[in-house]
């Protein structure tokens, strides 16, 4: 599966199949949440949250690709990510794009 953030793939003619998306809501356990709170006192990267968001993006992308595969897609164009806080320490991540088949 080819994933791109452009609206075309050079040298390929495509047939649009439709919008595909994948999402997940992730949170860290209370212990990690507390340790990350202390980190905000001194500054720096909140590694546990960085890892959480990376995992969430990977899972959302996997789910988007699975949806595209069900449509018989060869690629997903205009891949985008969106995130939002659902509650303290939890975030939703959505991956979406346009599924296409090569002609």
Backbone as a chain_set.jsonl record, in Angstrom:
{"seq": "XXXXXXXXXXXXXXXXXXXXXXXXXXXXXXXXXXXXXXXXXXXXXXXXXXXXXXXXXXXXXXXXXXXXXXXXXXXXXXXXXXXXXXXXXXXXXXXXXXXXXXX", "coords": {"N": [[0.856, -1.179, 0.0], [0.624, 2.135, -0.925], [1.251, 5.163, 0.661], [0.693, 8.552, 0.615], [1.124, 12.125, 1.034], [0.266, 13.802, -0.899], [-1.869, 14.848, -3.669], [-1.68, 13.2, -5.834], [0.098, 10.545, -7.543], [3.057, 10.487, -9.066], [3.205, 9.629, -12.45], [1.196, 7.747, -12.298], [-2.102, 6.81, -13.063], [-5.177, 7.244, -11.528], [-8.108, 5.863, -9.952], [-10.646, 7.101, -8.023], [-11.722, 5.828, -4.922], [-12.841, 6.492, -2.493], [-13.236, 8.093, 0.755], [-11.142, 7.121, 3.423], [-10.51, 6.09, 6.774], [-8.924, 5.906, 9.986], [-8.896, 5.429, 13.477], [-7.989, 5.997, 16.929], [-8.117, 5.981, 20.489], [-5.953, 6.813, 22.961], [-4.331, 6.301, 26.118], [-2.17, 6.906, 28.906], [-1.049, 5.003, 31.742], [-1.888, 5.712, 35.184], [0.402, 5.926, 36.781], [2.447, 6.612, 34.941], [1.365, 9.018, 34.116], [1.55, 10.606, 36.406], [4.371, 10.72, 36.784], [5.066, 12.087, 34.465], [3.873, 14.506, 34.96], [5.527, 15.59, 36.933], [7.748, 16.06, 35.365], [7.051, 18.305, 33.938], [7.689, 20.34, 35.62], [10.417, 20.821, 35.427], [10.854, 20.97, 32.759], [11.375, 19.973, 29.287], [11.282, 17.095, 27.069], [8.345, 15.121, 27.107], [8.563, 12.063, 27.299], [7.012, 9.694, 27.641], [4.517, 10.528, 26.729], [5.155, 11.248, 24.119], [5.831, 8.731, 23.098], [3.321, 7.512, 23.411], [1.75, 8.991, 21.598], [3.047, 8.395, 19.194], [2.566, 5.63, 19.034], [-0.217, 5.732, 18.852], [-0.603, 7.108, 16.392], [0.531, 5.216, 14.651], [-1.227, 3.028, 14.989], [-3.678, 4.175, 14.174], [-3.042, 4.703, 11.507], [-2.635, 2.084, 10.572], [-5.248, 1.064, 10.819], [-6.562, 2.719, 8.985], [-5.326, 1.911, 6.593], [-6.184, -0.77, 6.515], [-8.922, -0.364, 6.082], [-8.805, 0.811, 3.556], [-7.723, -1.317, 2.083], [-9.864, -3.091, 2.165], [-11.524, -1.891, 0.356], [-10.216, -2.427, -1.937], [-8.066, -0.869, -2.64], [-5.044, 0.555, -4.009], [-3.488, 2.542, -3.098], [-3.309, 5.328, -0.771], [-4.161, 8.593, -0.947], [-3.376, 12.039, -0.107], [-2.943, 11.807, 2.705], [-3.673, 12.538, 6.012], [-3.351, 13.659, 9.418], [-5.068, 14.006, 12.484], [-5.514, 15.224, 15.776], [-6.856, 15.173, 19.084], [-7.488, 16.208, 22.426], [-9.072, 14.077, 24.64], [-9.544, 13.692, 27.283], [-7.854, 14.467, 30.379], [-4.631, 13.365, 29.872], [-5.327, 11.588, 27.848], [-5.709, 10.969, 24.389], [-7.228, 11.36, 21.186], [-6.427, 10.086, 18.045], [-6.61, 10.519, 14.609], [-6.319, 9.172, 11.393], [-6.587, 9.921, 7.992], [-7.594, 9.794, 4.538], [-7.679, 9.649, 0.887], [-8.742, 6.843, -0.717], [-7.442, 5.083, -3.477], [-7.413, 3.369, -6.639], [-5.153, 1.967, -8.963], [-5.254, 2.604, -12.457]], "CA": [[0.0, 0.0, 0.0], [1.365, 3.389, -0.99], [0.636, 6.264, 1.412], [1.334, 9.835, 0.299], [0.36, 13.291, 1.474], [-0.031, 14.6, -2.089], [-3.127, 14.427, -4.283], [-1.38, 12.371, -6.996], [1.352, 9.795, -7.545], [3.662, 10.762, -10.363], [3.228, 8.517, -13.396], [0.091, 6.816, -12.067], [-3.465, 7.277, -13.255], [-5.917, 6.624, -10.431], [-9.569, 5.899, -9.838], [-10.965, 7.375, -6.625], [-12.641, 4.875, -4.293], [-13.537, 7.147, -1.398], [-12.543, 8.469, 1.986], [-10.858, 6.067, 4.399], [-10.0, 6.659, 8.021], [-8.666, 5.028, 11.106], [-8.72, 6.241, 14.676], [-7.795, 5.333, 18.209], [-7.973, 6.839, 21.665], [-4.897, 6.226, 23.78], [-4.005, 6.971, 27.38], [-1.114, 6.288, 29.699], [-1.536, 4.639, 33.066], [-1.802, 6.783, 36.184], [1.799, 6.065, 37.208], [3.156, 7.389, 33.913], [0.785, 10.352, 34.116], [2.124, 11.324, 37.551], [5.787, 11.005, 36.525], [5.15, 13.113, 33.421], [3.497, 15.771, 35.598], [6.736, 16.118, 37.567], [8.65, 16.501, 34.3], [6.667, 19.65, 33.518], [8.309, 21.298, 36.537], [11.776, 21.14, 34.99], [10.859, 21.151, 31.312], [11.925, 18.907, 28.465], [10.352, 16.213, 26.361], [7.543, 14.177, 27.878], [8.816, 10.857, 26.49], [5.881, 8.763, 27.701], [3.461, 11.038, 25.852], [5.66, 11.132, 22.758], [5.649, 7.324, 22.741], [1.89, 7.256, 23.309], [1.25, 9.571, 20.357], [3.613, 7.606, 18.09], [1.793, 4.386, 18.991], [-1.569, 6.058, 18.397], [-0.534, 7.384, 14.956], [0.778, 3.949, 13.956], [-2.453, 2.241, 15.027], [-4.666, 4.851, 13.331], [-2.614, 4.474, 10.121], [-2.915, 0.668, 10.278], [-6.693, 0.914, 10.636], [-6.907, 3.387, 7.731], [-4.86, 1.029, 5.521], [-7.091, -1.921, 6.479], [-10.168, 0.074, 5.445], [-8.487, 0.997, 2.139], [-7.565, -2.648, 1.5], [-11.205, -3.66, 2.005], [-12.088, -1.288, -0.856], [-9.399, -2.833, -3.078], [-7.198, 0.261, -2.992], [-3.603, 0.381, -4.194], [-2.807, 3.649, -2.426], [-4.127, 6.341, -0.101], [-3.639, 9.931, -1.245], [-3.732, 13.13, 0.815], [-3.0, 11.297, 4.073], [-3.61, 13.586, 7.027], [-3.548, 13.232, 10.802], [-5.682, 14.983, 13.385], [-5.556, 14.724, 17.149], [-7.551, 16.031, 20.04], [-7.508, 15.699, 23.801], [-10.381, 13.568, 25.021], [-9.555, 13.966, 28.71], [-6.483, 14.599, 30.88], [-3.788, 12.198, 29.652], [-5.827, 10.727, 26.78], [-5.855, 11.686, 23.131], [-7.708, 10.66, 20.003], [-5.669, 10.349, 16.831], [-7.302, 10.038, 13.423], [-5.62, 9.224, 10.119], [-7.587, 9.842, 6.928], [-7.125, 10.111, 3.189], [-8.516, 9.194, -0.215], [-8.335, 5.557, -1.272], [-7.462, 5.049, -4.936], [-6.953, 2.165, -7.346], [-4.441, 2.317, -10.182], [-5.923, 2.182, -13.697]], "C": [[0.896, 1.234, 0.0], [0.578, 4.46, -0.239], [1.403, 7.537, 1.086], [0.479, 10.978, 0.815], [0.143, 14.28, 0.332], [-1.328, 14.092, -2.702], [-2.914, 13.627, -5.569], [-0.107, 11.568, -6.728], [1.903, 9.921, -8.953], [3.705, 9.497, -11.224], [2.099, 7.522, -13.238], [-1.239, 7.503, -12.338], [-4.319, 6.531, -12.245], [-7.425, 6.772, -10.59], [-9.887, 6.063, -8.355], [-12.003, 6.382, -6.102], [-13.411, 5.49, -3.132], [-12.643, 7.447, -0.215], [-12.338, 7.242, 2.863], [-10.27, 6.718, 5.634], [-9.742, 5.563, 9.022], [-8.467, 5.899, 12.323], [-8.499, 5.365, 15.894], [-7.778, 6.389, 19.295], [-7.017, 6.128, 22.594], [-4.751, 7.007, 25.082], [-2.865, 6.231, 28.04], [-1.688, 5.948, 31.069], [-1.245, 5.76, 34.065], [-0.372, 7.003, 36.675], [2.609, 6.892, 36.235], [2.664, 8.83, 33.919], [1.389, 11.195, 35.238], [3.586, 11.678, 37.294], [5.95, 12.077, 35.452], [4.752, 14.483, 33.966], [4.697, 16.412, 36.284], [7.713, 16.665, 36.535], [8.31, 17.918, 33.86], [7.267, 20.718, 34.424], [9.69, 21.737, 36.062], [11.878, 21.34, 33.484], [11.481, 19.966, 30.597], [10.836, 18.057, 27.848], [9.632, 15.284, 27.329], [7.535, 12.863, 27.098], [7.637, 9.894, 26.502], [4.747, 9.223, 26.788], [3.883, 11.008, 24.391], [5.459, 9.704, 22.264], [4.168, 6.996, 22.537], [1.346, 7.783, 21.982], [1.8, 8.83, 19.135], [2.861, 6.291, 17.92], [0.393, 4.643, 18.431], [-1.582, 6.349, 16.895], [-0.336, 6.098, 14.16], [-0.487, 3.1, 13.894], [-3.532, 2.858, 14.137], [-4.332, 4.634, 11.853], [-2.926, 3.04, 9.703], [-4.398, 0.466, 10.013], [-7.166, 1.572, 9.345], [-6.522, 2.495, 6.547], [-5.771, -0.195, 5.399], [-8.407, -1.566, 5.792], [-9.953, 0.252, 3.946], [-8.356, -0.351, 1.429], [-8.915, -3.32, 1.271], [-11.893, -3.106, 0.756], [-11.329, -1.708, -2.112], [-8.438, -1.755, -3.534], [-5.748, -0.179, -3.163], [-2.817, 1.436, -3.425], [-3.823, 4.509, -1.685], [-3.432, 7.676, -0.33], [-4.09, 10.922, -0.183], [-3.867, 12.651, 2.254], [-2.79, 12.456, 5.047], [-3.837, 12.958, 8.397], [-4.193, 14.37, 11.579], [-5.665, 14.375, 14.779], [-6.309, 15.711, 18.021], [-7.499, 15.367, 21.413], [-8.931, 15.279, 24.133], [-10.614, 13.843, 26.501], [-8.101, 14.115, 29.137], [-5.708, 13.307, 30.643], [-4.275, 11.236, 28.593], [-6.049, 11.556, 25.525], [-6.419, 10.77, 22.053], [-6.809, 11.058, 18.845], [-6.443, 9.738, 15.678], [-6.384, 10.203, 12.219], [-6.682, 9.1, 9.038], [-6.974, 10.243, 5.597], [-8.09, 9.568, 2.162], [-7.953, 7.901, -0.775], [-8.477, 5.594, -2.789], [-6.977, 3.694, -5.428], [-6.241, 2.65, -8.6], [-5.21, 1.792, -11.394], [-4.958, 1.396, -14.54]], "O": [[1.806, 1.358, 0.819], [-0.616, 4.642, -0.474], [2.62, 7.596, 1.26], [-0.727, 10.832, 1.011], [-0.131, 15.456, 0.567], [-1.834, 13.039, -2.315], [-3.865, 13.399, -6.316], [0.657, 11.87, -5.811], [1.264, 9.501, -9.918], [4.175, 8.445, -10.79], [2.045, 6.538, -13.976], [-1.474, 8.629, -11.901], [-4.2, 5.312, -12.115], [-7.927, 7.673, -11.262], [-9.452, 5.262, -7.528], [-13.02, 6.127, -6.746], [-14.519, 5.051, -2.823], [-11.462, 7.101, -0.19], [-13.244, 6.425, 3.028], [-9.617, 7.759, 5.557], [-10.264, 4.453, 8.922], [-7.923, 6.999, 12.215], [-8.782, 4.167, 15.891], [-7.461, 7.552, 19.043], [-7.241, 4.978, 22.971], [-5.011, 8.209, 25.139], [-2.628, 5.057, 27.757], [-2.685, 6.528, 31.5], [-0.438, 6.648, 33.793], [0.022, 8.135, 36.954], [3.37, 7.771, 36.64], [3.453, 9.759, 33.746], [1.705, 12.367, 35.035], [4.003, 12.807, 37.553], [6.873, 12.888, 35.523], [5.24, 15.507, 33.487], [4.872, 17.629, 36.228], [8.427, 17.631, 36.806], [9.201, 18.661, 33.447], [7.345, 21.883, 34.035], [10.088, 22.884, 36.267], [12.893, 21.833, 32.992], [12.043, 19.069, 31.226], [9.644, 18.268, 28.07], [10.235, 14.734, 28.251], [6.611, 12.592, 26.332], [7.299, 9.33, 25.461], [4.092, 8.401, 26.148], [3.054, 10.766, 23.513], [4.977, 9.487, 21.153], [3.809, 6.284, 21.599], [0.569, 7.1, 21.316], [1.087, 8.657, 18.146], [2.556, 5.883, 16.799], [-0.115, 3.859, 17.63], [-2.48, 5.886, 16.191], [-0.96, 5.908, 13.116], [-0.788, 2.514, 12.854], [-4.227, 2.137, 13.422], [-5.228, 4.407, 11.04], [-3.426, 2.808, 8.603], [-4.765, -0.238, 9.072], [-8.064, 1.057, 8.678], [-7.301, 2.342, 5.606], [-6.094, -0.611, 4.287], [-8.945, -2.359, 5.019], [-10.817, -0.112, 3.149], [-8.825, -0.508, 0.301], [-9.09, -4.041, 0.288], [-12.745, -3.772, 0.167], [-11.744, -1.386, -3.225], [-8.038, -1.731, -4.698], [-5.292, -1.144, -2.55], [-1.634, 1.256, -3.135], [-5.026, 4.434, -1.933], [-2.273, 7.865, 0.042], [-5.055, 10.682, 0.543], [-4.802, 13.043, 2.952], [-1.852, 13.242, 4.913], [-4.428, 11.886, 8.523], [-3.896, 15.543, 11.355], [-5.786, 13.16, 14.94], [-6.384, 16.906, 17.735], [-7.47, 14.142, 21.537], [-9.878, 16.039, 23.93], [-11.721, 14.179, 26.922], [-7.201, 13.905, 28.324], [-6.089, 12.258, 31.163], [-3.698, 10.16, 28.439], [-6.514, 12.694, 25.588], [-6.128, 9.575, 22.011], [-6.471, 12.231, 18.686], [-6.88, 8.589, 15.749], [-5.75, 11.244, 12.048], [-7.583, 8.268, 9.148], [-5.963, 10.944, 5.547], [-9.173, 9.089, 2.496], [-6.82, 7.865, -1.254], [-9.481, 6.064, -3.323], [-6.245, 2.979, -4.744], [-6.663, 3.621, -9.227], [-5.749, 0.685, -11.369], [-5.316, 0.945, -15.628]]}, "num_chains": 1, "name": "protein.A"}
